[in-house]
Amino acid sequence: METFTLLYDVFNVGPLEEDDTFLKFDNVTITPHAAGSTRDAFTNSPKLMREILIRVINKDEHLPIVNGREPQLEI
């Protein structure tokens, strides 16, 4: 039987509960999601947000939606 390892850093809801199933496996590694704390993220986030806001204002149908919730713009 083959054994696999899972590396995971992003969950829909966090932090995980102490009795979460993921925490019971020896071959699972869970790390904090810290990508937003890098120098590049601090530099580029405002630029990316500006571009996304322009696309929302222009009613662009191709938005980077990853959670299934479309942004609502109220002016």
C-alpha positions as CSV (number, residue, x, y, z in Angstrom):
1,M,0.0,0.0,0.0
2,E,1.3,3.4,-0.9
3,T,1.4,6.2,1.6
4,F,0.9,9.9,0.6
5,T,1.6,13.1,2.4
6,L,-0.7,16.1,2.3
7,L,0.6,19.6,2.8
8,Y,-2.2,22.2,3.4
9,D,-2.1,25.9,4.3
10,V,-5.6,27.3,3.5
11,F,-9.0,26.2,4.8
12,N,-12.4,27.6,4.2
13,V,-12.9,28.1,7.9
14,G,-10.0,28.6,10.4
15,P,-8.5,28.1,12.7
16,L,-9.2,24.4,12.7
17,E,-11.0,22.9,15.7
18,E,-8.7,20.9,18.1
19,D,-10.5,17.6,17.1
20,D,-10.5,18.2,13.4
21,T,-9.9,15.1,11.3
22,F,-6.9,16.5,9.5
23,L,-5.0,16.8,12.8
24,K,-5.4,13.1,13.5
25,F,-3.1,11.9,10.6
26,D,0.6,11.5,10.8
27,N,1.1,12.2,7.1
28,V,-0.6,15.6,7.1
29,T,1.4,18.9,7.5
30,I,-0.6,22.1,8.1
31,T,1.2,25.4,7.9
32,P,-0.1,29.0,8.4
33,H,-1.1,30.8,5.3
34,A,1.3,33.7,5.3
35,A,1.6,34.7,1.6
36,G,0.0,38.1,2.3
37,S,2.8,39.0,4.7
38,T,5.6,39.1,2.1
39,R,7.2,42.3,0.7
40,D,5.9,41.5,-2.7
41,A,2.4,41.1,-1.4
42,F,2.6,44.5,0.4
43,T,3.9,46.2,-2.8
44,N,1.5,44.5,-5.3
45,S,-1.7,44.2,-3.3
46,P,-2.8,47.8,-3.8
47,K,-2.1,47.5,-7.6
48,L,-4.0,44.3,-7.9
49,M,-6.9,45.7,-5.9
50,R,-7.0,48.8,-8.1
51,E,-7.2,46.6,-11.2
52,I,-9.9,44.4,-9.7
53,L,-12.0,47.5,-8.7
54,I,-11.7,48.9,-12.2
55,R,-13.0,45.6,-13.6
56,V,-15.9,45.5,-11.1
57,I,-16.8,49.1,-12.0
58,N,-16.7,48.2,-15.7
59,K,-18.9,45.1,-15.0
60,D,-16.2,42.8,-16.3
61,E,-17.5,39.2,-16.2
62,H,-14.0,37.7,-15.7
63,L,-13.2,38.5,-12.1
64,P,-10.7,36.5,-10.0
65,I,-13.5,34.9,-7.8
66,V,-12.3,32.0,-5.8
67,N,-14.9,31.7,-3.0
68,G,-18.1,31.8,-5.2
69,R,-19.2,35.2,-3.8
70,E,-19.4,37.9,-6.5
71,P,-18.4,41.4,-5.3
72,Q,-21.3,43.9,-4.9
73,L,-20.5,47.5,-5.6
74,E,-22.8,50.1,-4.1
75,I,-22.2,53.8,-5.0
